[in-house]
Amino acid sequence: PETFRAWGSPGEPNPACPVPDAPPAVGEMIFTEILVRSAGAEIGHNEEWFEMLYTGSSQASLLGCTLVNGDDSGEDDEHVIEDPLGVTVGPGEYFVFVRSSAADTLACSLPHGYQYGTNITFSNDAAETLTLLCPGDAGDQVIDTISFDGGFDPGIPWQLHGDWETAEGNDDPSHWCSQADTETYTWSCTVGAETNYGTPEGPSSCP
């Protein structure tokens, strides 16, 4: 017969609840890579994902943080990070967020730490911003934000050069690259007759 188990402390004092890790501070988690325009879009694929580098000195929690994607329409799309098992990042970790519906990318074993909702969808050519907000003493605060104008080649990510991995360094578009040499990427995913590329959970391939 099937065995069922349950845990608890009936009739005894409850053990102390664990103290959650603090969220990252302003500028401690920065955008480093983003696949804005995925290959295979004309046949219904939308394999979007992005990466952030955590530069803090101790483990941090992303629970309750909010991802915000805005464009010229004035309407922002949001996703609150929630997971019953917790979402944490460690010092020096490149953390990847992938669109929840990116079935092909996930089937290609894209390294990632969290699947966000389907309400955030990047435009292929409009000016946009992507922001991470996390709780602070005075309410949500901007941890990092980037702006991009689209127009990227399908399947080629926008990557931050390794020499500029700071919250200030990634504000300058000249510190980013779209590397045409696909042999420099550590990960790829073929969608139909096209392929998506990137260096998820690792440094960029910018020359």
VOPAGU-2260 file (C-alpha; in pm, 1 decimal, decimal comma):
REM VOPAGU-2260
SITE   aa  ch    i         X         Y         Z
SITE  PRO   A    0       0,0       0,0       0,0
SITE  GLU   A    1     108,6     360,3     -62,5
SITE  THR   A    2     270,6     529,9     236,2
SITE  PHE   A    3     178,4     887,5     327,7
SITE  ARG   A    4     388,6    1105,8     556,0
SITE  ALA   A    5     335,1    1438,5     727,6
SITE  TRP   A    6     553,0    1649,1     953,0
SITE  GLY   A    7     486,2    1888,4    1238,4
SITE  SER   A    8     539,8    1954,3    1609,3
SITE  PRO   A    9     198,8    1879,6    1767,6
SITE  GLY   A   10     191,7    1933,2    2142,1
SITE  GLU   A   11     535,9    2095,6    2142,0
SITE  PRO   A   12     666,6    2448,0    2083,3
SITE  ASN   A   13     715,9    2528,3    1717,6
SITE  PRO   A   14    1077,9    2559,1    1602,9
SITE  ALA   A   15    1194,7    2906,3    1514,8
SITE  CYS   A   16    1107,6    3008,8    1159,7
SITE  PRO   A   17    1412,3    3067,6     940,8
SITE  VAL   A   18    1507,9    3428,8     885,5
SITE  PRO   A   19    1481,6    3505,9     512,4
SITE  ASP   A   20    1780,2    3648,3     330,8
SITE  ALA   A   21    1769,1    4020,6     262,7
SITE  PRO   A   22    1695,1    4135,6     -94,5
SITE  PRO   A   23    1978,2    4276,5    -304,3
SITE  ALA   A   24    2062,5    4638,9    -238,6
SITE  VAL   A   25    2050,0    4910,4    -504,6
SITE  GLY   A   26    2311,7    4838,1    -770,9
SITE  GLU   A   27    2403,0    4493,8    -633,4
SITE  MET   A   28    2223,2    4305,0    -911,0
SITE  ILE   A   29    2277,0    4421,6   -1268,0
SITE  PHE   A   30    2150,6    4330,8   -1613,1
SITE  THR   A   31    2423,1    4163,4   -1819,8
SITE  GLU   A   32    2253,1    3979,4   -2110,4
SITE  ILE   A   33    1915,7    3976,6   -2281,9
SITE  LEU   A   34    1767,2    3788,5   -2575,7
SITE  VAL   A   35    1519,3    4048,5   -2697,9
SITE  ARG   A   36    1433,0    3901,8   -3036,5
SITE  SER   A   37    1427,1    3524,9   -3053,9
SITE  ALA   A   38    1470,7    3324,2   -3370,2
SITE  GLY   A   39    1161,1    3145,9   -3498,7
SITE  ALA   A   40     923,4    3430,5   -3412,7
SITE  GLU   A   41     752,4    3399,1   -3750,6
SITE  ILE   A   42     637,9    3047,0   -3660,0
SITE  GLY   A   43     510,7    3144,8   -3316,7
SITE  HIS   A   44     816,4    3098,9   -3094,9
SITE  ASN   A   45     904,1    3352,1   -2826,6
SITE  GLU   A   46    1216,4    3228,6   -2651,3
SITE  GLU   A   47    1295,7    3542,1   -2452,2
SITE  TRP   A   48    1524,1    3543,1   -2149,6
SITE  PHE   A   49    1764,6    3772,5   -1966,8
SITE  GLU   A   50    2049,6    3746,3   -1718,7
SITE  MET   A   51    2158,7    3947,1   -1415,2
SITE  LEU   A   52    2485,1    3939,5   -1217,9
SITE  TYR   A   53    2466,6    3957,2    -839,0
SITE  THR   A   54    2763,0    4152,3    -700,0
SITE  GLY   A   55    2673,4    4145,8    -328,8
SITE  SER   A   56    2889,6    3973,7     -68,1
SITE  SER   A   57    2624,2    3747,5      87,9
SITE  GLN   A   58    2330,3    3541,0     -37,5
SITE  ALA   A   59    2019,9    3745,3    -124,6
SITE  SER   A   60    1651,7    3666,2    -173,5
SITE  LEU   A   61    1449,3    3774,6    -478,3
SITE  LEU   A   62    1111,3    3685,6    -328,3
SITE  GLY   A   63     877,8    3982,5    -349,8
SITE  CYS   A   64    1093,5    4162,3    -605,3
SITE  THR   A   65     918,8    4287,0    -919,8
SITE  LEU   A   66    1020,3    4277,9   -1285,8
SITE  VAL   A   67     886,9    4572,7   -1486,4
SITE  ASN   A   68     894,8    4605,7   -1865,4
SITE  GLY   A   69     792,1    4942,1   -2010,3
SITE  ASP   A   70     774,7    5098,3   -2355,0
SITE  ASP   A   71     665,2    5420,6   -2525,8
SITE  SER   A   72     297,5    5329,6   -2484,8
SITE  GLY   A   73     313,9    5434,0   -2119,8
SITE  GLU   A   74     179,9    5098,3   -2003,4
SITE  ASP   A   75     413,1    4881,4   -1795,8
SITE  ASP   A   76     398,0    4503,9   -1768,6
SITE  GLU   A   77     492,0    4358,9   -1429,8
SITE  HIS   A   78     572,3    4024,2   -1272,7
SITE  VAL   A   79     619,1    3971,1    -896,9
SITE  ILE   A   80     876,3    3702,1    -818,5
SITE  GLU   A   81     710,8    3429,3    -613,3
SITE  ASP   A   82     817,9    3072,2    -541,2
SITE  PRO   A   83     721,2    2857,1    -239,1
SITE  LEU   A   84    1073,7    2714,7    -224,9
SITE  GLY   A   85    1239,9    3055,8    -237,9
SITE  VAL   A   86    1450,3    3230,0    -501,6
SITE  THR   A   87    1802,8    3315,8    -388,5
SITE  VAL   A   88    2122,9    3434,6    -554,8
SITE  GLY   A   89    2479,7    3396,5    -434,6
SITE  PRO   A   90    2781,0    3629,2    -463,4
SITE  GLY   A   91    2917,0    3644,8    -817,2
SITE  GLU   A   92    2625,0    3443,8    -960,8
SITE  TYR   A   93    2492,8    3509,1   -1309,8
SITE  PHE   A   94    2118,7    3449,0   -1262,7
SITE  VAL   A   95    1896,1    3376,7   -1564,3
SITE  PHE   A   96    1525,4    3458,6   -1592,5
SITE  VAL   A   97    1336,3    3283,6   -1874,0
SITE  ARG   A   98     987,5    3350,8   -2011,6
SITE  SER   A   99     750,4    3087,0   -1877,7
SITE  SER   A  100     622,9    2988,6   -2222,3
SITE  ALA   A  101     968,5    2946,1   -2377,9
SITE  ALA   A  102     915,0    2571,9   -2423,3
SITE  ASP   A  103    1179,6    2526,1   -2692,7
SITE  THR   A  104    1444,2    2718,0   -2500,5
SITE  LEU   A  105    1369,9    2512,1   -2188,4
SITE  ALA   A  106    1380,6    2193,1   -2396,6
SITE  CYS   A  107    1728,9    2300,3   -2507,9
SITE  SER   A  108    1833,8    2300,2   -2140,2
SITE  LEU   A  109    1878,5    2674,3   -2104,1
SITE  PRO   A  110    2051,7    2722,2   -1764,8
SITE  HIS   A  111    1815,6    2933,8   -1556,6
SITE  GLY   A  112    1711,3    3013,1   -1202,6
SITE  TYR   A  113    1355,1    3137,6   -1246,4
SITE  GLN   A  114    1068,5    3128,0   -1497,2
SITE  TYR   A  115     875,7    3454,7   -1507,9
SITE  GLY   A  116     524,7    3511,6   -1638,2
SITE  THR   A  117     398,5    3547,8   -1990,9
SITE  ASN   A  118     269,2    3902,0   -1941,8
SITE  ILE   A  119     619,4    4042,7   -2006,5
SITE  THR   A  120     692,8    4032,0   -2379,3
SITE  PHE   A  121     970,6    4227,7   -2549,1
SITE  SER   A  122     904,7    4421,3   -2867,4
SITE  ASN   A  123    1126,1    4351,4   -3165,6
SITE  ASP   A  124    1185,3    4715,5   -3250,5
SITE  ALA   A  125    1034,2    4959,9   -2996,8
SITE  ALA   A  126    1226,1    5148,6   -2729,1
SITE  GLU   A  127    1187,2    4966,1   -2397,8
SITE  THR   A  128    1312,0    4951,6   -2039,9
SITE  LEU   A  129    1357,4    4654,3   -1809,1
SITE  THR   A  130    1374,9    4711,4   -1433,7
SITE  LEU   A  131    1421,3    4503,9   -1119,0
SITE  LEU   A  132    1253,3    4644,8    -807,9
SITE  CYS   A  133    1303,1    4492,6    -461,3
SITE  PRO   A  134    1157,6    4574,5    -118,6
SITE  GLY   A  135    1345,6    4829,3      91,4
SITE  ASP   A  136    1291,1    5017,1     417,5
SITE  ALA   A  137    1092,7    5286,4     236,2
SITE  GLY   A  138     913,1    5057,3      -9,9
SITE  ASP   A  139    1019,5    4914,0    -344,0
SITE  GLN   A  140    1346,9    5050,2    -476,3
SITE  VAL   A  141    1509,6    5026,6    -817,7
SITE  ILE   A  142    1794,2    4773,1    -804,7
SITE  ASP   A  143    1887,7    4817,5   -1170,9
SITE  THR   A  144    1732,6    4919,8   -1501,7
SITE  ILE   A  145    1837,9    4909,7   -1867,1
SITE  SER   A  146    1700,4    5066,9   -2182,6
SITE  PHE   A  147    1717,5    4919,1   -2532,3
SITE  ASP   A  148    1577,9    5014,0   -2872,9
SITE  GLY   A  149    1524,4    4673,6   -3035,0
SITE  GLY   A  150    1631,3    4608,7   -3391,4
SITE  PHE   A  151    1845,3    4311,7   -3286,7
SITE  ASP   A  152    1921,8    4022,5   -3518,5
SITE  PRO   A  153    1697,1    3723,1   -3444,3
SITE  GLY   A  154    1856,9    3477,6   -3204,4
SITE  ILE   A  155    2152,0    3702,4   -3112,2
SITE  PRO   A  156    2159,0    3831,8   -2751,7
SITE  TRP   A  157    2262,0    4177,6   -2634,5
SITE  GLN   A  158    2553,6    4133,9   -2394,2
SITE  LEU   A  159    2734,7    4358,2   -2146,2
SITE  HIS   A  160    3112,9    4366,0   -2185,4
SITE  GLY   A  161    3292,7    4207,2   -1889,2
SITE  ASP   A  162    3484,4    4528,6   -1815,0
SITE  TRP   A  163    3160,4    4717,5   -1745,3
SITE  GLU   A  164    2970,5    4487,5   -1509,1
SITE  THR   A  165    2839,4    4760,3   -1276,2
SITE  ALA   A  166    2505,6    4936,1   -1235,7
SITE  GLU   A  167    2659,1    5245,7   -1392,7
SITE  GLY   A  168    2854,0    5060,1   -1661,0
SITE  ASN   A  169    2551,5    4891,4   -1811,3
SITE  ASP   A  170    2373,1    5226,2   -1859,2
SITE  ASP   A  171    2591,1    5306,2   -2163,2
SITE  PRO   A  172    2481,1    5120,5   -2482,0
SITE  SER   A  173    2840,3    5137,3   -2611,9
SITE  HIS   A  174    2939,1    4894,1   -2334,1
SITE  TRP   A  175    2715,0    4627,2   -2486,5
SITE  CYS   A  176    2761,7    4410,0   -2793,5
SITE  SER   A  177    2568,0    4178,0   -3024,8
SITE  GLN   A  178    2832,9    3926,8   -3121,8
SITE  ALA   A  179    2785,7    3803,4   -3480,4
SITE  ASP   A  180    3041,8    3522,8   -3442,2
SITE  THR   A  181    2812,7    3247,2   -3317,7
SITE  GLU   A  182    3106,3    3019,8   -3232,4
SITE  THR   A  183    3178,3    3240,7   -2929,1
SITE  TYR   A  184    2852,2    3144,9   -2755,3
SITE  THR   A  185    2834,6    2868,8   -2495,1
SITE  TRP   A  186    2467,3    2779,7   -2552,1
SITE  SER   A  187    2241,4    2747,1   -2855,1
SITE  CYS   A  188    1888,2    2629,6   -2931,2
SITE  THR   A  189    1763,8    2549,2   -3281,2
SITE  VAL   A  190    1404,4    2653,2   -3353,0
SITE  GLY   A  191    1283,1    2528,8   -3689,6
SITE  ALA   A  192    1548,9    2645,6   -3932,8
SITE  GLU   A  193    1684,4    2915,5   -3697,1
SITE  THR   A  194    1898,1    2916,1   -3383,0
SITE  ASN   A  195    1907,9    3118,8   -3060,4
SITE  TYR   A  196    2245,0    3181,2   -2894,3
SITE  GLY   A  197    2384,2    3311,6   -2565,8
SITE  THR   A  198    2615,4    3267,2   -2269,3
SITE  PRO   A  199    2356,5    3210,0   -1992,4
SITE  GLU   A  200    2495,7    3185,5   -1636,3
SITE  GLY   A  201    2840,1    3296,1   -1755,0
SITE  PRO   A  202    3043,4    3596,1   -1874,4
SITE  SER   A  203    2961,6    3753,0   -2208,5
SITE  SER   A  204    3138,9    3676,9   -2534,5
SITE  CYS   A  205    3194,8    4046,2   -2616,5
SITE  PRO   A  206    3541,0    4093,0   -2771,8
